[in-house]
Amino acid sequence: MMTKNYVILLILFSLFITPVQAQLSYGEIQLTDTIYQLKERALTPSIKLQLKYYQQALKALSEDTDARQTASNYQKIIDDYPITSQTLKAQISNYKAASLADASNWPINKIEQEIARQNASQTALKKQQQARSSELTTIGIRISSFQTDIERLRGKLTSAQKEHDKLVGRGEISLNEDQEALRISLQIKQSSLSTQIQMLELEQLSASNRSELAQLNRRLNLLQQKDVSNYLATLTELRNSILRKETADAIARSKQINDSSLISSPFLQLQLEINQELSSALEIVSAKNEAIQGKQQAVTQQVDALTTILINFNEQVEWLKISSAFGENLRAQVSSLPSEPPLDKLENEIVDSRLARFRYQKMRTQLDNLPLTTKTLTTAEQTSLLRFIELRRLLLGQLISSLDNHIYEQAKLKVSYSKMNSTLVQIKQQADEHLFWVPSIPLLSTQSITELFTSMLWLTSIENSITIPQAIFSTPLGTLSLAVLLILGFTYLRTPLNNFFTKHIAATSPKVGKVTQDKFAYTLRNLAYSLADALLLPISLLIITELQINAWQYPFAVNIGHALQDSLFLLVIYLFIRNLTRHKGLLQIHLKIDKERIAKIWGYYQVLFFISWPAYIIQVLCYQYPEQGYDGSLGRLAFVITCGALVQFYYRLYREKLPLTYQKKNNGKPHIVHHTIWTAFIIAPIASAIMAIMGYLYTAQVLLKQMESSLLMGLFFLLSYYLIRRGMHLQKRRLAFERAKAKRIDIIAQRAKEVEKGEKNSSQESHFDIEEPEIDLDQISAQSLGLLRTLLTLLFVALNALFWSEMQSAFIFLDTITLWDASNTLNGVEYIDPITLKSCLLAIIIFVLTLVFVRNLSGALELLILQHLDLSPGTGFAITTLAKYMTISIGFVVGFNFLGVDWAKTQWLVAALTVGLGFGLQEIFANFVSGLIILFEKPIRIGDTVTIRELTGSISKIQTRATTIVDWDRKEIIVPNKAFITEQFINWSLSDSITRVIINIGVEFNSDIELVTKLLLESAEQNNLSLDNPGPEVFFIEFGQHALCFEVRCYVAEMGHRLTMTHALNTRITHVFKEHNIRIALPQLDLRVKDGFKVSDSSHIMSMKKGSLR
């Protein structure tokens, strides 16, 4: 054997020792010095490249050293195997229990020290055994991957050799510093790869030897553990016997003192009762100590058994790659695992023990303050009191010592519980990871039909059916009577509750929709009555199933009870939906859903329920008989029938074209959302049925249950949304109604005042109603609903993520499907990061969540934050816009990072693209940057009135590239953002919305200047839209050619008041001038007529008035 191994090794070394290895001269010290010297120089691109090559060489050299050491160890195992194996076999065959010291005469302190030492020894032996078992598992796993790893390394070695030969094969051309660094890196890499190949070959050769040695060491370890366990049991029993003896002595002495003491005083009687309570407590604590030690041993054995199961599980998982037949065996092991230990209960018990110890410690401290003599006690009674106190001090000392020991044992048990929980979690994770996608039943065949008939005969057999009433009536009479009374009580409650519910619907349905009578409480009560009525029947069935489950002597009845209990949630949902779909019920009256559509969908759901509910009960029942195989016959048939019912139900809903997904006014666009969602719902049960037929019944059941649970959760959030929307709509209508009433009262009051004062408005044009700004209820309602949808959507996504995270280990295989590799660099060392299917799915999820979040970010910020802040106009828009940009940037950077495109790679590309596009798309980039400047600097804001390029209007939108202006003709004008940065424009409301209105008026030359000035000033001051501060002004500015020119200057609060104020002021001036006979000057023109007329020497002055000659 040894000669054969040596020959193989010589062949391997002759194959893989290359001239490169023989000439390898660069060591770790030289590489480290070179890297240090390069880091001291300026980091030019050439230096960075050399650093990269030398760091790769240093890493390869380290791998080479480790591989040589590992190969040396494997070689030593091969050389020493004959001697080592013979030695271990001799130790096992000649094993004798070690001679241990006799502890029968030891004091308890020494015994406890020895117990602690043996516990440590036992723990070390268990760790060694686990290490040997893990080594065996690793060897078994590695056997199947040796050849693959060797071929992979050989491919890398060939590539490195070709690259090296290409580099050095240039003849006389000398290499520069970069090429020399690359040559050294390739040379060391070749050496490292060759050594690693040799190491793998030796690992493969030594696998059988290492496996045999590990098994021998494990057998020897088990023998040593057995010795330590026996000695520990002896020591523990000896310690318990000493503690029992001390406790019994203390209790006997207490009884003796109590019996021999003369008690004639209530004070002594009280002391006696306290001592008796302490004696009883000491006895209880001692019993608990022994019980917890027994529990500790049982849990330790369970932990050892679970550890063995975990190790064997890992070995058998490898067999699944060869055949999936081991899946049923592994599932049986997982289903037979013990339940998780009550760790929380143990922690509470530890707290109680610590509190009890503190209480007894306090009692012992108080003994020093207890009066030893009193005038009311005789000498004999005082002697008894001293004996009581001495006994109490002894009992308290024993109690405190016993509690210390009890707390220590509880702490040890807690550690064992934690180990047990950890092992159970590991086993379940391994099961979810490896067994989820393994067939749980055989493929459907002709034998399945025979098994189906057998299982149906089993289900309908009289022997099984008769056990159900037998199980119920085997319950004790008292429990049965109480159960019957509860069932009758809940059954009786259904009738009055149903009648009351019907009366409530009849009384409230006419009021719903009427703003003065409608209340949201009607909806909540309807919902509460629906849920209460839906719970009465399931509670009665729950009581019956509890009676069946407690009758353990009837297994079929017990399993039927478990199956019926698991299906009660379906009955609750059915009854709840039935109450919601009542005539004039919540869906019809409160949520305004069409009556015929409700009846039609309810009929569809009834068919689904009466098929799926019994089918689900049969599935759960069959799952509880894995050995009989009913799950693969009758259980599979029930599941396929359920899938068929779901397909029919979803297809009918698809054809109904529900408004939730189908928008009738879709502007001729295809209803993609409707078709996508319902097609997915229809395909999911079909795929599940196919998986069940192929044998993946467990996988199909879990996935379909998860999907239906998510759908049910979505319906709950949808119902919550519509209920809250109804409440908001009702509140909006009430506010509008109250506002209309208040406005009507104001109008009536104003008319009454006008009648009293005898005022009469002769012209509609001269009457102006200046309305106060009101809250836009429709806009607030739309924003609130948008925020509500956002919050409910995010909550639904979060709960679904938490719900599906329990199955994360089942989808871990997605992380093993590599789509491509991405090369990344960390600390100058390049490494390959595989991009898996899981990474792509996570990236898609991040992109979708980013878009959803950005879509609803504006409304959420406005309603949650911005409306509570005192911000200038347009600031909120700037904040939300920047928040959107940041969210999109972060989301896409994180998403692309999952795809292997990290920021370190893309930052230079982004910089280059920015420069290139900056030249190629200069105007677009200028507008984009100008948009950012506008958002930060805010020269314009939403709602500002501006004048630019002879265009005047209000800013309605500020976007990335352009700004939208709405002029007075309601035309939308798109202005590039660059214009607001590089051109001059007027912002009428930048810092102050107050603007000045100038009205020019000319009167005839013979007019009274003081009177005209007075009248103009009074007219301006009496105008409601003219501000008092700054107030109106009137100036006589010049002598015109035809008139005396006056200028009226008034100030208005906002741009919208300019024309209204101008109209009102001009009208007022016209009326005032007529009252005071002041004429407005008209343009005059002198004409001299020459032809056909005789003209005198004097000029004839003629005036024209807009085309007429006078």
ROVEX-849371 format. One record per residue (C-alpha): x, y, z; residue in three letters. Coordinates in steps of 0.25 Angstrom, whole numbers, plus 5000, padded with zeros to 4 digits. Example, Ala and Ser with C-alpha at 12.3 -4.5 7.8 and 13.67 -1.06 7.14 Angstrom:
BEGIN
504949825031ALA;505549965029SER;
***
This chain:
BEGIN
500050005000MET;501150105004MET;501950064991THR;500750094982LYS;500550234989ASN;501950274988TYR;501950234973VAL;500650324971ILE;501350434978LEU;502550434970LEU;501750434957ILE;500950554962LEU;502250634966PHE;502850604953SER;501650654946LEU;501450784953PHE;502850834957ILE;503150934946THR;504351014943PRO;503651134948VAL;503551074962GLN;505051034962ALA;505451174958GLN;504451244968LEU;505351344975SER;504351454980TYR;503951424995GLY;502951495004GLU;503951585010ILE;504351634996GLN;502951654992LEU;502551725005THR;503751825003ASP;503451844988THR;502051884992ILE;502451975003TYR;503452044994GLN;502352064983LEU;501352124993LYS;502452224997GLU;502452274983ARG;501452364975ALA;500252284972LEU;500252294957THR;499452194948PRO;500752114946SER;501052104961ILE;499552064964LYS;499651954953LEU;500951904959GLN;500351904973LEU;499251824968LYS;500151714962TYR;501051704974TYR;499851694984GLN;499351584975GLN;500651514976ALA;500751534991LEU;499351474992LYS;499751354983ALA;501051334991LEU;500251325004SER;499251224997GLU;500451144992ASP;501051135006THR;499751095012ASP;499550985001ALA;500950935004ARG;500750925019GLN;499350855016THR;499950755006ALA;501050725016SER;500050685027ASN;499350595017TYR;500650525013GLN;500950505028LYS;499550445030ILE;499850345018ILE;501150315024ASP;500750295038ASP;499450225035TYR;499850075037PRO;500450105051ILE;499350205055THR;498150115051SER;498849995058GLN;499050075071THR;497550125071LEU;497049985069LYS;497849935080ALA;497450045089GLN;495950015086ILE;496049865087SER;496849865100ASN;496149985106TYR;495849985121LYS;495150085129ALA;496150185136ALA;496250165151SER;495550275158LEU;495650325172ALA;494650275182ASP;493850395186ALA;492950335197SER;493750395208ASN;493950535202TRP;493250665207PRO;492250725198ILE;493150835194ASN;494150745188LYS;493050665181ILE;492550785174GLU;493850825170GLN;494150685164GLU;492750695157ILE;493150825151ALA;494450765146ARG;493750645140GLN;492750735133ASN;493850805126ALA;494450675122SER;493150625117GLN;492950755109THR;494350745103ALA;494050605099LEU;492750635092LYS;493450745085LYS;494450655080GLN;493350555076GLN;492650665068GLN;493950705061ALA;494150555057ARG;492750545052SER;492850685044SER;494150635038GLU;493550505033LEU;492350585027THR;493350685021THR;494150565015ILE;492850505009GLY;492550635003ILE;493850664997ARG;494050524990ILE;493050564980SER;493650704977SER;495150664976PHE;495250644961GLN;494450764958THR;495350854967ASP;496550794961ILE;496150814946GLU;495750964950ARG;497150984956LEU;497750924944ARG;497051014935GLY;497551134943LYS;498951084942LEU;498851064927THR;498351204925SER;499451264934ALA;500551184927GLN;500051234914LYS;500051374918GLU;501451364925HIS;501951304912ASP;501351414903LYS;501951514912LEU;503351464913VAL;503451404899GLY;503751534893ARG;505251504891GLY;506151614893GLU;505151724897ILE;505351754911SER;504151764920LEU;503751904927ASN;503451914941GLU;501951884939ASP;502251764931GLN;503251714941GLU;502251724952ALA;501251644944LEU;502351534941ARG;502651524955ILE;501151514959SER;500951404948LEU;502151324952GLN;501651324967ILE;500251294962LYS;500751174954GLN;501451124966SER;500251144975SER;499351064966LEU;500250954964SER;500450934979THR;498950944981GLN;498750834971ILE;499750744978GLN;499050774991MET;497650734985LEU;498350604980GLU;498850574993LEU;497550605000GLU;496850514990GLN;497850404993LEU;497750415008SER;496250425009ALA;496050285012SER;497150285022ASN;496650405029ARG;495250345029SER;495650215036GLU;496450295046LEU;495350385049ALA;494350265051GLN;495450205060LEU;495650325068ASN;494050345070ARG;493950205075ARG;495050225085LEU;494450355089ASN;493050295091LEU;493750195101LEU;494350305109GLN;493050385109GLN;492350265115LYS;493350255126ASP;493250405129VAL;491750395129SER;491750275139ASN;492650345148TYR;491850475147LEU;490550395151ALA;491250335163THR;491750475168LEU;490450535165THR;489650425173GLU;490650445184LEU;490450595185ARG;488950575185ASN;489050475196SER;489850565205ILE;488950685202LEU;487750595205ARG;488350545218LYS;488650695222GLU;487250735218THR;486650615226ALA;487450645238ASP;487050795238ALA;485550755236ILE;485750645247ALA;486350745257ARG;485350845254SER;484250745257LYS;484950705270GLN;485150845275ILE;483650885271ASN;483150755279ASP;484050785291SER;483750935292SER;482750985302LEU;481851085294ILE;480851165302SER;481051305295SER;480551355282PRO;481851405279PHE;482551265280LEU;481451205272GLN;481751305261LEU;483251265261GLN;482851115261LEU;481951135249GLU;483051215242ILE;484051105244ASN;483050995239GLN;482851075226GLU;484351085225LEU;484450935227SER;483450905216SER;484151005207ALA;485450935209LEU;484850795206GLU;484150855193ILE;485450915188VAL;486250785190SER;485250715182ALA;485250815171LYS;486850805171ASN;486750655168GLU;485650675158ALA;486450775150ILE;487650695150GLN;486850575144GLY;486250675134LYS;487750725131GLN;488150585128GLN;486950565119ALA;487150695111VAL;488650665110THR;488350525104GLN;487350595094GLN;488450695090VAL;489350585087ASP;488350505079ALA;487950635071LEU;489450665068THR;489550525063THR;488250545054ILE;488850675049LEU;490150605045ILE;489450495039ASN;488550585032PHE;489650665026ASN;490250525021GLU;488850485015GLN;488650615008VAL;489850584999GLU;489150454995TRP;487950534990LEU;488850584979LYS;488950434974ILE;487450394977SER;486250474983SER;485750344990ALA;486450385003PHE;485550505004GLY;484350425010GLU;485350375021ASN;485850515024LEU;484450575025ARG;484050465034ALA;485250495043GLN;484950645043VAL;483450615046SER;483850535058SER;484750645064LEU;484350685079PRO;483750815081SER;484550935085GLU;484850935100PRO;484051045109PRO;485251135110LEU;484351255114ASP;483751175125LYS;485051135131LEU;485551285131GLU;484351315139ASN;484651205149GLU;486051255150ILE;485551395154VAL;484651335164ASP;485751255170SER;486651375171ARG;485451455178LEU;485251345188ALA;486751345191ARG;486751495193PHE;485551475202ARG;486251365211TYR;487551445211GLN;486751565216LYS;486051475227MET;487451435232ARG;487951575233THR;486651615241GLN;486951505251LEU;488051595258ASP;486951695261ASN;485951595266LEU;485751625282PRO;486351505289LEU;485651545303THR;484351605306THR;483651635319LYS;482451555314THR;483251425313LEU;483651335324THR;485051275325THR;484551145319ALA;483951215307GLU;485151305305GLN;485951175304THR;485051115294SER;485151255286LEU;486651235286LEU;486551095280ARG;485551145270PHE;486451255265ILE;487651155265GLU;486851055257LEU;486351165247ARG;487751215245ARG;488051065241LEU;486851055232LEU;487151185225LEU;488551145223GLY;488151015217GLN;487051085208LEU;488051185203ILE;489051075200SER;488050985193SER;487551105185LEU;488951145180ASP;489050995175ASN;487651005169HIS;487951135162ILE;489251075157TYR;488550955152GLU;487451035145GLN;488551115138ALA;489150985133LYS;487850945128LEU;487651075121LYS;488951055114VAL;488450915110SER;487150975105TYR;487851075097SER;488750975090LYS;487550885087MET;486751005081ASN;488051035073SER;488150895068THR;486650885065LEU;486751015057VAL;487950965049GLN;487250835045ILE;485950905041LYS;486751005033GLN;487550895026GLN;486150825024ALA;485550955018ASP;486850975009GLU;486950835004HIS;485650765005LEU;484750875000PHE;485050844985TRP;485150694987VAL;483850604983PRO;483050564996SER;482250454989ILE;482450364977PRO;482150404963LEU;480650384959LEU;480550244953SER;479550124952THR;479950084966GLN;479450214971SER;478050184966ILE;478050054975THR;478550134987GLU;477450234984LEU;476350124986PHE;477050074998THR;477150215005SER;475650245001MET;475250115008LEU;476050145020TRP;475450285021LEU;473950235019THR;474150115028SER;473150095039ILE;474250055049GLU;474850195047ASN;473550265047SER;473050205059ILE;474250255067THR;473850405066ILE;472550395075PRO;473350295084GLN;474450395086ALA;473450505089ILE;472650425099PHE;473850365105SER;474150505111THR;473850515126PRO;472450545130LEU;472750685136GLY;473550735124THR;472550675114LEU;471450745121SER;472150875121LEU;472450865106ALA;471050835103VAL;470550955111LEU;471551045104LEU;471150985090ILE;469651015093LEU;469951155098GLY;470751195086PHE;469651125077THR;468551205084TYR;469351335083LEU;469351325068ARG;467851345066THR;467751475075PRO;469051525069LEU;468551505055ASN;467151565058ASN;467851685064PHE;468851695052PHE;467651695042THR;466951805050LYS;468251885050HIS;468351875035ILE;466951915033ALA;467052035042ALA;468352085037THR;468352055022SER;467352175019PRO;468252275026LYS;469552235019VAL;469852335008GLY;469052445015LYS;469952555020VAL;469152595032THR;468852445037GLN;470052365032ASP;471052325042LYS;472352245041PHE;471952165054ALA;470852095045TYR;471952035037THR;472851995049LEU;471651935056ARG;471251855043ASN;472751805042LEU;472751765057ALA;471351695056TYR;471851615043SER;473151575051LEU;472351535063ALA;471351455056ASP;472451385048ALA;473151335060LEU;472051265068LEU;471951145059LEU;473451125058PRO;473551135073ILE;472551025075SER;473350935065LEU;474550965073LEU;474050915086ILE;473650785079ILE;475050765073THR;475650795086GLU;474850675092LEU;475350585080GLN;476750625082ILE;476750595097ASN;476350455094ALA;477650395091TRP;477150255091GLN;476450285078TYR;477550325068PRO;476650345056PHE;475750435064ALA;476950515069VAL;477450535055ASN;476050575050ILE;476050675061GLY;477350735057HIS;476950745043ALA;475650815046LEU;476350915055GLN;477350945044ASP;476150975035SER;475351065044LEU;475951185039PHE;475351155025LEU;473951145031LEU;474151285039VAL;474551345026ILE;473351285018TYR;472351335029LEU;472951475030PHE;472851495015ILE;471451445015ARG;471051545025ASN;471751655017LEU;471051615005THR;469651625011ARG;468551705005HIS;468751845008LYS;469951805016GLY;471351865016LEU;471751845002LEU;470451884996GLN;470052005004ILE;471352055011HIS;472352025000LEU;471452054988LYS;471651914981ILE;470651874970ASP;469651774976LYS;469651684964GLU;471151674964ARG;471151644979ILE;470151524977ALA;470951474965LYS;472351474972ILE;471651414985TRP;471151304977GLY;472551274971TYR;473151274985TYR;472151184991GLN;472451074980VAL;473951094984LEU;473751084998PHE;472850954998PHE;473950884989ILE;475250934996SER;474750925011TRP;474550775011PRO;475750755002ALA;476650835011TYR;476150755023ILE;476550625016ILE;477850675012GLN;478250705027VAL;477650575031LEU;478450495021CYS;479750575024TYR;479650515038GLN;479850375033TYR;481250375026PRO;481550235028GLU;480250185021GLN;480450275009GLY;479050335009TYR;479650475006ASP;480150424992GLY;478850364988SER;477550424995LEU;478350555000GLY;478850574986ARG;477450564979LEU;476850664989ALA;477950764986PHE;477750754971VAL;476250764973ILE;476550894982THR;477450944971CYS;476350924960GLY;475350994969ALA;476251114970LEU;476551124955VAL;475051124952GLN;474851234963PHE;475951324958TYR;475551304943TYR;474151344947ARG;474651474954LEU;475551494942TYR;474351504933ARG;473551594942GLU;474551704939LYS;474551754953LEU;474851914954PRO;475951884964LEU;476851834952THR;475951874940TYR;475852014936GLN;474652034926LYS;475252174922LYS;476652134918ASN;476752224906ASN;476852104897GLY;478052044904LYS;478151894907PRO;477751854921HIS;479151804924ILE;479051804939VAL;477651724939HIS;478151624929HIS;479551604937THR;478951594951ILE;477851494948TRP;478651414939THR;479651394950ALA;478551354959PHE;478051254949ILE;479351194946ILE;479851174961ALA;478851064964PRO;479050994951ILE;480550994953ALA;480350944967SER;479450834962ALA;480550794952ILE;481550794963MET;480650704972ALA;480450604960ILE;482050604959MET;482250564973GLY;482550704979TYR;481250704987LEU;481850775000TYR;482550884992THR;481250914984ALA;480450914997GLN;481351015004VAL;481551104992LEU;480051114989LEU;479751135004LYS;480751245004GLN;480151314992MET;478651294997GLU;479051355010SER;479751475003SER;478451494995LEU;477651485007LEU;478551595014MET;478351675002GLY;476851665003LEU;476951715017PHE;477751835014PHE;476751865002LEU;475551855011LEU;476251945021SER;476552045010TYR;475152055006TYR;474652065020LEU;475552185023ILE;475252245010ARG;473752245013ARG;474052305027GLY;474852415020MET;473852435009HIS;472752455020LEU;473552555027GLN;473852635015LYS;472352635012ARG;472052685026ARG;473052795025LEU;472452835011ALA;471052835017PHE;471452915029GLU;472253015020ARG;470953025011ALA;470053055023LYS;471053165028ALA;471153225015LYS;469553225013ARG;469453295027ILE;470453395023ASP;469653425010ILE;468353435017ILE;468953525028ALA;469553615017GLN;468253635010ARG;467553665022ALA;468553775025LYS;468353835011GLU;466853835012VAL;466953905026GLU;467954015020LYS;467154025007GLY;468353994999GLU;468153954985LYS;469153914975ASN;468853974961SER;469953894954SER;470553764955GLN;471853814950GLU;471953914961SER;471853804972HIS;473053724976PHE;473053604985ASP;474453574991ILE;474453434995GLU;475353385006GLU;476353275002PRO;475653145006GLU;476253005008ILE;476152914995ASP;475452795001LEU;475552714988ASP;477052734988GLN;477252705002ILE;476352575001SER;477152534988ALA;478452554996GLN;478052485008SER;477552365000LEU;478852364993GLY;479652365006LEU;478752255011LEU;478952164999ARG;480452185000THR;480452155015LEU;479552025013LEU;480351985001THR;481751995008LEU;481151925020LEU;480551815012PHE;481951795005VAL;482651795018ALA;481751695024LEU;481851605012ASN;483351615012ALA;483351575027LEU;482351465024PHE;483151405012TRP;484451425020SER;484151295027GLU;484351225014MET;485651285011GLN;486451165013SER;485551095003ALA;485951184992PHE;487451184996ILE;487651104983PHE;487451234976LEU;488851274982ASP;489551154975THR;489051184961ILE;490151274956THR;489851364944LEU;491151434942TRP;492351474950ASP;492751614953ALA;494151654956SER;494351754968ASN;495451804976THR;495651814991LEU;496851884997ASN;497551864984GLY;497251714983VAL;496451674972GLU;495351564974TYR;494251504967ILE;492751534972ASP;491751434966PRO;490451494961ILE;489351394964THR;487951384961LEU;487551434975LYS;488351564973SER;487651594960CYS;486251564967LEU;486651654978LEU;487151764969ALA;485751764962ILE;485051764975ILE;485851894979ILE;485651954966PHE;484151934967VAL;484051984981LEU;484852104978THR;483852144967LEU;482652114976VAL;483352204987PHE;483652314978VAL;482252314972ARG;481652334986ASN;482752414992LEU;482252554989SER;480852534995GLY;481452465007ALA;482452575010LEU;481452685008GLU;480452625018LEU;481352575028LEU;482452675029ILE;482352795020LEU;480952845023GLN;481452855038HIS;482652945034LEU;482553095031ASP;483253095017LEU;483253205007SER;482453174994PRO;483153074985GLY;484153024996THR;483252894998GLY;483352864983PHE;484852884983ALA;484952784995ILE;484052684989THR;484752694976THR;486152674982LEU;485652564991ALA;485152494978LYS;486552504971TYR;487252454983MET;486352334985THR;486452294970ILE;487952314971SER;488052224984ILE;487152124979GLY;487852104965PHE;489252104972VAL;488751994981VAL;488051914971GLY;489251924961PHE;490151884972ASN;489351754974PHE;489651734959LEU;491151744961GLY;491251894956VAL;491751964968ASP;492052114969TRP;493552094969ALA;493452044955LYS;492352134950THR;492852264956GLN;493952284945TRP;492952244934LEU;491952344940VAL;492952454940ALA;493352424925ALA;491952414921LEU;491652544928THR;492752614921VAL;492452554907GLY;490952584908LEU;491252724914GLY;491852754900PHE;490952674892GLY;489652714899LEU;490052854904GLN;488752924904GLU;488052804911ILE;489052794921PHE;489052944923ALA;487552944925ASN;487752824935PHE;488752894943VAL;487953024942SER;486752944948GLY;487552904960LEU;488053044962ILE;486553094962ILE;486152984972LEU;487353034981PHE;487353184979GLU;485853194976LYS;485853314967PRO;484453264963ILE;483453174971ARG;482153104968ILE;481053214967GLY;481953334965ASP;481553434954THR;482753464944VAL;482953534932THR;484053484922ILE;484253504907ARG;482953594907GLU;482153474913LEU;481453494926THR;480753384934GLY;480853294946SER;481853184949ILE;481053044949SER;482252944948LYS;483752944950ILE;484352824944GLN;485752774941THR;485852834927ARG;484752934926ALA;483753024934THR;482353034930THR;481653174930ILE;480153194929VAL;479753324923ASP;478553404925TRP;477853334913ASP;478153204920ARG;479153164910LYS;480353074915GLU;481653134911ILE;482853044912ILE;484153124915VAL;485553054917PRO;486153074930ASN;487353134925LYS;486553264921ALA;486253284936PHE;487753284939ILE;488453354927THR;487353454924GLU;486653574930GLN;485253554935PHE;484253614945ILE;483753534957ASN;482553604962TRP;482453524974SER;483853484978LEU;483953544992SER;482653624992ASP;481353604984SER;480953744986ILE;480953824972THR;480653964968ARG;479553994958VAL;479654134951ILE;478454194944ILE;478654324935ASN;477454424934ILE;477354554926GLY;476354664929VAL;475954784922GLU;476854914924PHE;475754984931ASN;475554874942SER;475754904957ASP;477154844960ILE;476854834975GLU;475554764973LEU;476054664963VAL;477154624972THR;476254614984LYS;475254524976LEU;476254434970LEU;476854414984LEU;475554384990GLU;475154284979SER;476454214981ALA;476354204996GLU;474954154996GLN;475354044987ASN;475353914995ASN;476553854987LEU;477453974989SER;478353955001LEU;478454055012ASP;479954035014ASN;480554075005PRO;479354165002GLY;478854224989PRO;479454344983GLU;478954454973VAL;479954544965PHE;479754654955PHE;480854614946ILE;480854704933GLU;480054794924PHE;479754714912GLY;479454764898GLN;477954744900HIS;477754724915ALA;478254734929LEU;478954604932CYS;478754534946PHE;479354404951GLU;478654314961VAL;479554214968ARG;478954094976CYS;479553964982TYR;478853834982VAL;479253704990ALA;479353614978GLU;479453604963MET;477953554962GLY;477453684968HIS;478053774957ARG;476953774947LEU;475853764957THR;476353884964MET;476553964951THR;475153934946HIS;474553974959ALA;475354104961LEU;475154144946ASN;473654124948THR;473654204961ARG;474454314955ILE;473454324943THR;472254334953HIS;472954434962VAL;473354524950PHE;471954524945LYS;471354564958GLU;472354684959HIS;472254724944ASN;473654694941ILE;473954654927ARG;475054564923ILE;475854634912ALA;475754574898LEU;476854584887PRO;476754714879GLN;477254734864LEU;477354864856ASP;477054854842LEU;477254964831ARG;476354944818VAL;476955004806LYS;476354944793ASP;474854984789GLY;474655074801PHE;474955224804LYS;475855234816VAL;475955354824SER;477255404830ASP;476855354844SER;476955204847SER;475755124849HIS;475855024860ILE;475154894858MET;475154784868SER;475054634865MET;474454524874LYS;474954394870LYS;474654414855GLY;473554514855SER;473854654851LEU;473254764860ARG;
***
